[in-house]
Amino acid sequence: MRNYRKRRNTKIIIIMILLVLVTGLSIGFAVFSDNLTISSSALVSADPSNFKVLFSSKENTLTTGSVATSSVTGKDTKADNATINNNGSSPSISGLKAMFKVPNSTINYTFYVTNQGSYTAYLNEINFANISGQNVKKKCTAKAGTSQASVDEACKYIAISINFGTDNSSSNPLYAVSTTKSNINNQPLNKGAYMKVRVWIAYGYNNANAPVADGDFDVEFGDIILTYSSAD
């Protein structure tokens, strides 16, 4: 057993984490209708184009483009830059990608959600969606020469979470959210305001003895979708 473990630990384990369209903003207009009647003699139409929740790589200045990792831990851990795209009706940040070699490794991406519209925006839901076309939120796939059984064990120790704001304590209801959270209340984003957002990806967090596979494998997560609305 000791010799087996020694041989196992000499393997180079590379985990590629790919998130495509990791965070899309689904904008809801719960308080709007095409025709909002104020009185029998007045008709007001709300303009949904005035509701704008966007991504930014900087605080207090709307900046798109590349987003680098804010922290990386673990031997030989590497990460690619992500990319913000605010075009279209569903702004996104994509291309979050990590390469891990050993357990107890993490990466963090830090960026901002900003309200550039005319109304207060409220975060209603954080949805950890399934991978497109599949009924799973996380998928680990062995590469050639790697045992899928060993990958399945290591896969249990790979996680993703998202948190909001500057309060990194358990008292923050939006700290380290790792599963779908619906019916969120009292989370306004005022006009012109910026909210810090962090996406955290880890392999064997605080557990250097987490299982390792006998070769390389890929990890894919489903999208994380943030739903903002003009109503709380």
Backbone hydrogen bonds in HBPLUS format (Angstrom, degrees):
<---DONOR---> <-ACCEPTOR-->    atom                        ^
c    i                          cat <-CA-CA->   ^        H-A-AA   ^      H-
h    n   atom  resd res      DA  || num        DHA   H-A  angle D-A-AA Bond
n    s   type  num  typ     dist DA aas  dist angle  dist       angle   num
A0005-ARG N   A0001-MET O   2.95 MM   4  6.21 163.5  1.97 153.9 157.5     1
A0006-LYS N   A0002-ARG O   3.01 MM   4  6.22 154.4  2.08 145.9 153.2     2
A0007-ARG N   A0003-ASN O   2.92 MM   4  6.18 158.4  1.97 147.7 153.2     3
A0008-ARG N   A0004-TYR O   2.86 MM   4  6.10 157.6  1.91 150.8 157.7     4
A0009-ASN N   A0005-ARG O   2.95 MM   4  6.10 155.8  2.01 149.1 154.4     5
A0010-THR N   A0007-ARG O   3.25 MM   3  5.41 147.0  2.37 100.2 109.6     6
A0011-LYS N   A0008-ARG O   3.18 MM   3  5.67 163.0  2.21 111.7 116.9     7
A0217-PHE N   A0014-ILE O   3.39 MM 203  6.70 168.3  2.41 164.8 165.8     8
A0015-ILE N   A0100-PHE O   2.82 MM  85  4.91 139.4  1.99 130.9 142.9     9
A0100-PHE N   A0015-ILE O   3.08 MM  85  4.91 145.1  2.20 123.6 133.3    10
A0219-VAL N   A0016-MET O   2.75 MM 203  5.82 162.0  1.78 171.2 165.2    11
A0017-ILE N   A0098-ALA O   2.96 MM  81  5.07 150.2  2.05 139.2 146.8    12
A0098-ALA N   A0017-ILE O   3.26 MM  81  5.07 137.8  2.45 119.4 131.3    13
A0018-LEU N   A0219-VAL O   3.09 MM 201  6.54 159.0  2.14 162.8 167.1    14
A0019-LEU N   A0096-LEU O   3.12 MM  77  5.36 138.7  2.30 153.8 162.3    15
A0095-GLY N   A0019-LEU O   3.14 MM  76  5.83 139.8  2.31 156.7 168.5    16
A0224-ILE N   A0022-VAL O   2.49 MM 202  5.35 158.8  1.53 144.8 153.1    17
A0226-LEU N   A0024-GLY O   3.03 MM 202  6.24 149.0  2.13 153.8 163.4    18
A0025-LEU N   A0091-PRO O   3.10 MM  66  5.59 143.7  2.24 149.3 158.3    19
A0026-SER N   A0226-LEU O   3.03 MM 200  6.30 152.0  2.12 144.4 153.0    20
A0028-GLY N   A0228-TYR O   2.78 MM 200  6.02 174.7  1.78 164.4 165.7    21
A0032-PHE N   A0029-PHE O   3.11 MM   3  5.33 159.3  2.15 109.1 115.6    22
A0036-LEU N   A0044-VAL O   3.01 MM   8  5.38 154.3  2.08 159.1 163.8    23
A0044-VAL N   A0036-LEU O   3.14 MM   8  5.38 164.9  2.16 149.9 151.9    24
A0042-ALA N   A0039-SER O   3.26 MM   3  5.18 166.6  2.28 103.6 107.5    25
A0050-ASN N   A0047-ASP O   3.02 MM   3  5.84 168.7  2.03 125.2 128.9    26
A0051-PHE N   A0048-PRO O   3.03 MM   3  5.44 161.7  2.06 115.4 117.8    27
A0118-SER N   A0050-ASN O   2.69 MM  68  5.43 158.2  1.73 160.8 164.6    28
A0116-GLN N   A0052-LYS O   2.83 MM  64  5.19 142.4  1.97 148.5 158.1    29
A0054-LEU N   A0114-THR O   2.87 MM  60  5.33 161.2  1.91 158.6 160.8    30
A0114-THR N   A0054-LEU O   2.82 MM  60  5.33 165.3  1.85 150.3 154.9    31
A0056-SER N   A0112-TYR O   2.85 MM  56  5.04 145.0  1.97 144.0 145.1    32
A0112-TYR N   A0056-SER O   2.83 MM  56  5.04 148.3  1.93 161.6 164.3    33
A0057-SER N   A0063-THR O   2.74 MM   6  5.46 157.6  1.79 147.2 155.0    34
A0084-ILE N   A0065-GLY O   2.80 MM  19  5.12 166.2  1.82 148.7 152.5    35
A0067-VAL N   A0082-ALA O   2.80 MM  15  4.93 152.1  1.88 137.4 137.9    36
A0082-ALA N   A0067-VAL O   2.82 MM  15  4.93 161.5  1.85 151.0 147.7    37
A0070-SER N   A0108-ASN O   2.70 MM  38  5.54 149.9  1.78 143.3 153.7    38
A0108-ASN N   A0071-SER O   2.95 MM  37  5.24 142.3  2.09 156.6 154.1    39
A0073-THR N   A0106-THR O   2.90 MM  33  5.15 167.4  1.92 149.1 149.7    40
A0106-THR N   A0073-THR O   3.20 MM  33  5.15 146.6  2.31 112.7 121.3    41
A0077-THR N   A0074-GLY O   3.27 MM   3  5.49 163.5  2.29 126.9 123.0    42
A0078-LYS N   A0099-MET O   3.04 MM  21  5.09 159.2  2.08 141.7 148.2    43
A0099-MET N   A0078-LYS O   2.79 MM  21  5.09 154.8  1.85 150.5 148.1    44
A0080-ASP N   A0097-LYS O   2.92 MM  17  5.34 154.1  1.99 144.3 152.7    45
A0083-THR N   A0094-SER O   2.78 MM  11  5.36 154.8  1.84 154.0 161.9    46
A0094-SER N   A0083-THR O   2.94 MM  11  5.36 157.0  2.00 147.8 149.2    47
A0085-ASN N   A0092-SER O   2.81 MM   7  5.31 163.7  1.84 163.5 162.0    48
A0092-SER N   A0085-ASN O   2.86 MM   7  5.31 161.2  1.90 145.6 151.4    49
A0104-ASN N   A0203-TYR O   2.74 MM  99  5.79 121.3  2.08 133.0 150.6    50
A0104-ASN N   A0204-GLY O   2.95 MM 100  4.63 121.0  2.31  99.5 114.8    51
A0105-SER N   A0203-TYR O   3.10 MM  98  5.37 161.1  2.14 147.4 152.1    52
A0203-TYR N   A0105-SER O   2.89 MM  98  5.37 161.5  1.92 159.5 162.7    53
A0107-ILE N   A0201-ILE O   2.92 MM  94  5.47 147.8  2.03 156.5 164.8    54
A0201-ILE N   A0107-ILE O   3.07 MM  94  5.47 164.8  2.10 152.3 157.0    55
A0109-TYR N   A0199-VAL O   2.95 MM  90  5.23 160.4  1.98 148.7 155.2    56
A0199-VAL N   A0109-TYR O   2.94 MM  90  5.23 154.6  2.01 146.7 154.8    57
A0111-PHE N   A0197-VAL O   2.93 MM  86  5.38 164.6  1.96 157.6 162.7    58
A0197-VAL N   A0111-PHE O   2.79 MM  86  5.38 163.4  1.82 154.6 150.9    59
A0113-VAL N   A0195-MET O   2.88 MM  82  5.18 156.3  1.94 145.5 151.9    60
A0195-MET N   A0113-VAL O   2.78 MM  82  5.18 156.4  1.84 151.0 159.2    61
A0115-ASN N   A0193-ALA O   3.12 MM  78  5.72 154.8  2.19 153.4 161.0    62
A0192-GLY N   A0115-ASN O   2.75 MM  77  5.27 149.0  1.85 153.0 158.6    63
A0121-ALA N   A0189-LEU O   3.04 MM  68  5.04 174.4  2.05 141.7 140.0    64
A0189-LEU N   A0121-ALA O   2.58 MM  68  5.04 145.2  1.69 159.8 169.4    65
A0122-TYR N   A0229-SER O   2.74 MM 107  5.25 162.9  1.77 156.9 163.0    66
A0229-SER N   A0122-TYR O   2.89 MM 107  5.25 150.3  1.98 139.7 148.9    67
A0123-LEU N   A0187-GLN O   3.19 MM  64  5.64 168.0  2.20 147.0 147.2    68
A0124-ASN N   A0227-THR O   2.81 MM 103  5.63 167.5  1.83 166.1 170.5    69
A0184-ILE N   A0124-ASN O   2.96 MM  60  4.76 168.1  1.97 141.1 137.6    70
A0227-THR N   A0125-GLU O   2.98 MM 102  5.17 170.6  1.99 151.7 153.3    71
A0126-ILE N   A0181-LYS O   2.92 MM  55  5.16 161.1  1.96 145.2 151.5    72
A0181-LYS N   A0126-ILE O   2.78 MM  55  5.16 158.2  1.83 150.6 157.9    73
A0127-ASN N   A0225-ILE O   2.87 MM  98  5.01 174.0  1.87 150.5 152.5    74
A0225-ILE N   A0127-ASN O   2.84 MM  98  5.01 165.4  1.86 146.2 149.0    75
A0129-ALA N   A0223-ASP O   2.86 MM  94  5.32 148.5  1.96 163.1 170.3    76
A0131-ILE N   A0136-VAL O   2.74 MM   5  6.00 164.9  1.77 168.3 163.5    77
A0134-GLN N   A0131-ILE O   2.86 MM   3  5.37 159.3  1.91 148.0 145.1    78
A0222-GLY N   A0137-LYS O   3.02 MM  85  5.11 144.4  2.15 141.7 139.9    79
A0139-LYS N   A0220-GLU O   2.90 MM  81  5.22 152.8  1.98 150.2 157.7    80
A0220-GLU N   A0139-LYS O   2.87 MM  81  5.22 155.5  1.93 147.7 156.0    81
A0141-THR N   A0218-ASP O   2.87 MM  77  5.25 157.5  1.92 147.2 154.9    82
A0218-ASP N   A0141-THR O   2.94 MM  77  5.25 156.1  2.00 151.2 151.1    83
A0143-LYS N   A0216-ASP O   3.09 MM  73  5.68 164.4  2.12 145.5 141.2    84
A0146-THR N   A0143-LYS O   2.99 MM   3  5.58 150.8  2.08 147.6 146.4    85
A0151-VAL N   A0147-SER O   3.13 MM   4  6.42 150.1  2.22 144.4 153.3    86
A0152-ASP N   A0148-GLN O   2.87 MM   4  6.11 154.5  1.93 150.6 156.5    87
A0154-ALA N   A0150-SER O   3.20 MM   4  6.48 165.1  2.23 147.7 151.0    88
A0155-CYS N   A0151-VAL O   2.79 MM   4  5.87 151.1  1.87 154.2 163.2    89
A0156-LYS N   A0153-GLU O   3.35 MM   3  5.71 144.3  2.48 104.3 112.4    90
A0157-TYR N   A0154-ALA O   2.99 MM   3  5.66 159.3  2.04 119.1 125.4    91
A0158-ILE N   A0155-CYS O   3.19 MM   3  5.40 164.8  2.22 116.3 115.4    92
A0204-GLY N   A0157-TYR O   2.76 MM  47  4.98 172.6  1.77 148.4 149.9    93
A0159-ALA N   A0202-ALA O   2.97 MM  43  5.42 156.0  2.03 146.8 154.6    94
A0202-ALA N   A0159-ALA O   2.99 MM  43  5.42 161.8  2.03 150.3 154.7    95
A0161-SER N   A0200-TRP O   2.94 MM  39  5.31 147.9  2.04 148.4 156.9    96
A0200-TRP N   A0161-SER O   2.91 MM  39  5.31 166.3  1.93 149.9 154.6    97
A0162-ILE N   A0177-VAL O   2.91 MM  15  5.25 154.8  1.97 141.0 148.3    98
A0177-VAL N   A0162-ILE O   2.82 MM  15  5.25 153.2  1.89 156.3 152.0    99
A0163-ASN N   A0198-ARG O   2.99 MM  35  5.42 150.3  2.08 145.6 154.5   100
A0198-ARG N   A0163-ASN O   2.95 MM  35  5.42 157.1  2.01 156.1 161.4   101
A0164-PHE N   A0174-LEU O   3.02 MM  10  5.63 148.1  2.12 138.1 148.2   102
A0165-GLY N   A0196-LYS O   2.88 MM  31  4.97 150.7  1.96 144.0 145.3   103
A0172-ASN N   A0169-SER O   3.03 MM   3  5.72 164.8  2.05 119.9 124.6   104
A0175-TYR N   A0172-ASN O   3.05 MM   3  5.32 147.4  2.16 125.5 121.2   105
A0193-ALA N   A0190-ASN O   2.97 MM   3  5.29 164.2  1.99 132.7 133.9   106
A0207-ASN N   A0204-GLY O   2.94 MM   3  4.97 147.5  2.05 136.1 127.9   107
A0210-ALA N   A0207-ASN O   3.21 MM   3  5.60 155.0  2.27 119.1 117.6   108
